[in-house]
Amino acid sequence: MTDTQISIDNPESLLAASVDEFQAVLLEGVSRTFALTIPQLPEGLYSAVANAYLLCRIVDTVEDEVSLNVEQKELFCSRFIEVVRTGNGAASFATDLGPLLSEQTIPAEHVLIQLTERVIEITHSFAPEQIEALLGCVETMAKGMPVYQGMDLHGGLATMKDMNEYCYYVAGCVGEMLAKLFCHYSPEINQHREQLLELSTSFGQGLQMTNILKDIWDDAQRGVCWLPQDVFTETGFDLKDLNTSTNSKEFQLGLEHLISIAQGHLKDALTYTQLLPRHETGMRNFCLWALGMAVLTLNEIKQHLDFNDSSQVKITRKNVKQTIVTTRIIGRSNLLLSLLFNLKSKNLICKDWQYQAKN
C-alpha cells in the first residue's frame, strides 16, 4: 500500500498501514505540532511517544466532549484506564463512545476513537517499563481531569496551587512519562533520572501555562477560566468580571506575573534539555522546539497584553522555521542555548510585580 492510499478519511486504509504510518497519520490529524516534533525522536522512542500522545488524546476527547455529562466522562475515563492497563475491552469502549461524539469533536478524533483497538494493540507491543510509564500517565490524567468537570470555572481557579495541580494533571504527568521513556531508552540518560523527573513536571507546567495564557479568550467564550484568582486579587481584579473587552491595568499586571512564573518553568525545561546527551540531537530538538515556541508565544502575549483573541498572539510559520533552524545549529551547545534563552526571555521576568501590584 502506498502512502497516498493511507488517509485519515479512510480508516480501513489505516488498519492496513504499518505501525509508524498508522500513528503518523493519526498524529497529523489530531495535532500538527506533535506530528512535527515527535518524528524528531530516535527510532527507539518514536513509536512509544507517538502512541502515548494518542492515548492522551483519547482522554482529552472524552473530557472535551460536550454531549457527555460528568458521570459519563468519569465512566469512560475509568473504562479507558482499564483498557490501557489490561489491553482488553478497547473495541467495546470505542463502540460505546463513538456514537456519543458530537460534531464539535473534530473528524480526526472520531477516527481515533474508532481505531482505539489498534492503538491499544500497539501500546501492548512495548516493553513492560514503557507500558507502565504510559499507563501511569493515562491514569493520572484520566482520574485528575474529571475533577474539574463539575466545577464552576467562570471565575477561574481559586489559587495558584490549584492552577499548578491542574497543569500537572494535563501536562506535568505527560512530562514525567516522557522522562521515564527517555530513561528507559538510554542508560546514560537514566543516570539523571531523579533530576529529570523533577524538572519534567515543571517543563509540562511551563508549556501548559503558555497554552492557558494564549487561550484565555477562547476559554472565556465557553464560560471557562483557568487563571488563579489569588494572583489577580493581589492586583485588584476579579476574574468573574473577565470578558473580551477587559483591558484594565490590574488584569494586565496579573498576566505579567503569570508570564513570569511560566518563564521560570521554561527555564527548568532548558535545564532538563541540557541534561540530555549532546549527541542525542533528535531528543534535544523534540524538547527545544516546544520550548522555543513557548518562549516566543509568551513574548507575543507580553508585548500585546491587551489582546482579546488567541490569533493576535499566535506565532508565525516563519517563527517556527526560525526556531527549528536555530536549534539545529546550536542545539548541541549548552552555553549557546543558555545565552539564547536568556536573551529571548529576559523581558518575560516581572521582577517588581509585588510592588506594582500593591501600589
C-alpha positions in Angstrom: 0.0 0.0 0.0 1.4 3.4 -1.0 1.4 6.5 1.2 -1.2 8.2 -1.0 -3.7 5.4 -0.2 -3.3 5.8 3.5 -5.6 8.5 4.8 -7.5 9.5 7.9 -10.5 9.9 5.7 -10.3 6.2 5.1 -10.0 4.3 8.4 -9.7 1.0 6.7 -6.6 2.1 4.9 -5.1 3.0 8.3 -5.8 -0.5 9.7 -3.7 -1.9 6.8 -0.8 0.5 7.4 2.4 -0.2 9.3 2.6 0.9 12.9 4.6 4.0 12.2 2.4 5.0 9.2 -0.8 4.4 11.3 0.4 6.6 14.2 1.9 9.3 11.9 -1.4 9.8 10.0 -3.4 9.9 13.2 -0.9 12.4 14.8 -1.2 14.7 11.7 -4.9 14.6 12.1 -5.2 15.4 15.8 -2.1 17.6 16.3 0.1 19.2 13.7 2.5 20.4 16.4 3.2 16.9 17.7 3.2 15.5 14.2 6.2 17.8 13.6 8.1 17.3 16.9 7.6 13.5 17.7 9.3 12.3 14.5 12.5 14.0 15.6 12.9 11.3 18.3 15.2 8.4 17.6 13.7 5.1 16.4 13.7 3.5 19.8 11.5 6.2 21.2 9.3 7.4 18.3 6.7 4.7 18.4 6.2 4.8 22.2 5.9 8.6 22.4 3.6 8.7 19.4 1.4 6.1 21.0 1.5 7.9 24.3 0.2 11.1 22.7 -2.6 9.2 21.0 -3.6 7.7 24.4 -3.6 11.1 26.0 -5.7 12.5 23.1 -8.3 9.8 23.7 -8.6 11.0 27.3 -8.8 14.6 26.0 -11.5 13.7 23.6 -13.6 12.3 26.4 -13.0 15.3 28.6 -13.8 17.8 25.9 -16.9 16.1 24.5 -19.9 18.5 25.1 -22.5 15.8 24.7 -21.3 13.8 27.7 -22.3 14.6 31.3 -19.8 14.5 34.2 -20.9 10.9 35.2 -20.4 9.7 31.6 -17.0 11.2 31.4 -15.9 9.7 34.7 -17.2 6.3 33.5 -15.4 6.4 30.1 -12.2 7.6 31.7 -12.3 4.8 34.2 -13.0 2.3 31.5 -10.1 3.6 29.4 -7.7 3.2 32.3 -8.6 -0.5 32.4 -8.3 -0.8 28.7 -4.8 0.6 28.8 -3.9 -1.5 31.9 -5.1 -4.8 30.5 -5.2 -4.4 26.8 -8.7 -5.7 26.8 -12.1 -4.0 26.1 -10.9 -1.5 23.6 -13.4 -2.5 20.9 -16.4 -2.1 23.2 -15.0 1.2 24.6 -14.9 2.6 21.1 -18.3 1.1 20.1 -20.0 2.7 23.2 -18.2 6.1 23.0 -18.2 6.6 19.2 -21.9 7.2 18.6 -22.0 9.7 21.5 -19.4 12.1 20.0 -20.8 15.3 18.6 -19.9 17.3 15.6 -17.9 19.6 17.8 -15.4 16.8 18.1 -13.1 17.1 15.1 -13.3 14.3 12.5 -9.8 13.1 13.2 -10.8 12.4 16.8 -13.8 10.5 15.7 -11.5 8.3 13.7 -9.0 8.0 16.7 -11.8 6.7 18.9 -13.0 4.3 16.2 -9.5 2.9 15.9 -8.8 2.7 19.7 -8.3 -1.1 19.5 -5.4 -0.8 17.1 -3.9 2.0 19.3 -4.0 -0.3 22.3 -2.6 -3.2 20.4 0.4 -1.0 19.7 0.6 0.0 23.4 0.9 -3.6 24.5 3.7 -4.3 22.0 6.1 -2.2 24.0 8.4 -3.3 26.8 6.8 -3.6 30.3 8.6 -0.5 31.6 7.3 1.5 28.7 3.7 0.3 29.2 4.0 1.2 32.9 5.0 4.7 32.0 2.2 5.1 29.6 -0.4 3.7 32.0 0.8 5.9 34.8 0.3 9.0 32.7 -3.1 7.9 31.4 -4.3 7.0 34.9 -3.2 10.3 36.4 -4.8 12.3 33.6 -8.0 10.3 33.4 -8.5 10.5 37.2 -7.4 14.1 37.6 -9.2 15.9 34.8 -12.8 14.8 35.6 -12.4 16.6 39.0 -12.7 19.9 37.1 -15.8 18.9 35.0 -18.3 19.7 37.7 -16.7 22.9 38.9 -17.9 26.4 38.1 -14.8 27.8 36.3 -16.4 31.1 35.2 -14.4 33.0 37.8 -11.2 31.0 37.5 -9.4 28.6 39.9 -9.1 29.7 43.5 -5.4 29.7 43.9 -2.1 29.4 42.1 -1.8 26.0 43.9 -5.0 24.9 42.1 -3.6 26.0 38.8 -0.4 24.1 39.5 -2.4 20.9 40.2 -4.5 21.3 37.0 -1.3 21.8 35.0 0.1 18.6 36.5 -3.0 16.6 35.5 -3.0 17.7 31.9 0.8 18.3 31.2 3.1 17.6 34.2 2.2 13.9 34.2 3.0 13.8 30.5 6.4 15.3 31.2 7.0 12.6 33.8 6.1 9.9 31.4 8.4 11.2 28.7 11.3 11.4 31.3 10.6 7.7 32.1 10.6 6.7 28.5 13.8 8.7 27.9 15.5 6.9 30.8 14.4 3.5 29.6 15.8 4.3 26.2 19.2 5.3 27.4 21.3 4.2 30.4 23.3 7.4 30.0 20.1 9.5 30.5 18.9 7.2 33.3 21.9 8.5 35.4 19.9 11.8 35.8 16.6 10.1 36.4 15.5 11.9 39.6 16.5 15.3 38.4 14.8 14.8 35.0 11.6 13.6 36.7 11.5 16.7 38.9 12.3 19.1 36.0 9.9 17.3 33.6 6.9 18.3 35.8 8.0 21.9 35.6 8.6 21.6 31.8 5.0 20.4 31.4 3.6 23.2 33.5 5.5 25.8 31.6 4.0 24.6 28.3 0.5 24.3 29.8 0.6 27.8 31.4 1.6 29.2 28.0 -1.4 27.5 26.4 -3.7 28.7 29.1 -2.5 32.3 28.7 -2.7 32.2 24.9 -6.2 30.7 25.0 -7.7 33.0 27.8 -10.3 34.4 25.5 -11.2 31.2 23.6 -11.9 29.7 27.0 -13.8 32.7 28.2 -16.2 32.4 25.4 -17.0 28.9 26.7 -17.5 30.3 30.2 -14.3 28.8 31.4 -11.2 30.4 33.0 -8.1 28.5 34.2 -6.4 31.6 35.8 -5.8 31.7 39.6 -8.0 34.3 41.4 -5.5 34.8 44.2 -2.9 36.3 41.8 -5.5 38.8 40.5 -6.8 39.6 43.9 -3.3 41.0 44.6 -3.7 43.3 41.6 -7.3 44.3 42.4 -9.1 42.4 39.6 -11.9 39.9 39.9 -11.8 37.2 37.3 -15.6 37.0 37.4 -15.6 40.3 35.6 -13.4 38.9 32.8 -14.7 39.3 29.2 -13.2 40.1 25.8 -13.5 43.8 26.4 -11.3 43.6 29.6 -8.4 46.0 29.2 -7.6 47.1 32.7 -4.1 47.6 34.1 -5.0 45.5 37.1 -5.7 42.5 34.9 -2.6 43.0 32.8 -0.5 43.1 36.0 -1.8 39.7 36.9 -1.0 38.4 33.4 2.6 39.7 33.7 3.0 37.8 36.9 1.8 34.6 35.4 4.0 35.1 32.4 7.0 35.5 34.8 6.1 32.2 36.5 5.8 30.4 33.2 9.2 31.7 32.2 10.6 30.2 35.3 9.2 26.8 34.4 10.5 27.1 30.9 14.0 27.8 32.4 13.6 24.4 34.1 12.7 23.0 30.7 16.0 24.3 29.3 17.9 22.7 32.2 16.1 19.4 31.5 17.1 19.6 27.8 20.7 20.4 28.7 20.9 17.2 30.8 20.2 15.1 27.6 23.4 13.9 25.9 24.7 16.3 23.2 24.7 13.5 20.7 21.0 12.9 21.1 20.2 15.7 18.7 16.7 14.3 17.9 15.7 14.3 21.6 17.1 17.7 22.1 15.2 19.0 19.1 12.0 17.5 20.4 12.3 19.4 23.6 13.8 22.6 22.2 11.2 23.1 19.5 8.4 23.0 22.1 10.4 25.2 24.5 11.3 27.8 21.8 7.8 28.1 20.5 6.5 28.6 24.1 9.0 31.4 24.8 8.1 33.1 21.5 4.4 32.8 22.4 4.9 34.3 25.9 6.8 37.2 24.3 3.8 37.8 22.0 1.5 37.9 25.0 3.8 40.2 26.9 4.0 42.6 24.0 0.2 42.5 23.5 -1.2 42.4 27.0 -4.4 44.0 25.6 -5.0 41.1 23.2 -8.6 39.7 23.1 -8.2 36.7 20.7 -5.6 33.9 20.5 -4.9 34.7 16.9 -3.4 38.0 17.9 -0.6 36.3 19.8 -0.1 33.3 17.6 3.5 32.9 16.4 4.0 32.8 12.7 5.2 29.9 10.5 8.4 32.0 10.0 8.9 32.0 13.7 8.5 28.2 13.8 11.0 27.7 11.0 13.5 30.1 12.7 13.2 28.1 15.9 13.8 24.8 14.0 16.8 26.2 12.1 18.3 27.9 15.2 18.1 24.8 17.4 19.6 22.6 14.7 22.6 24.9 14.6 23.2 25.5 18.3 21.3 22.5 19.9 24.5 20.7 21.0 25.9 23.7 22.9 24.6 24.2 26.4 26.3 27.6 26.6 24.7 28.9 23.4 21.3 27.6 24.4 21.5 29.3 27.8 22.6 32.6 26.1 19.8 32.4 23.6 17.2 31.6 26.2 18.3 34.4 28.5 18.1 36.8 25.5 14.7 35.8 24.3 13.1 35.5 27.7 14.6 38.5 29.6 11.5 40.6 29.0 9.2 38.0 30.5 10.5 38.4 34.0 8.4 40.6 36.2 10.8 41.5 39.0 8.9 44.3 40.6 5.4 42.6 40.4 4.7 42.7 44.2 5.5 46.4 44.3 3.5 47.2 41.1 0.5 45.2 42.3 0.2 46.9 45.6 0.9 50.5 44.5 
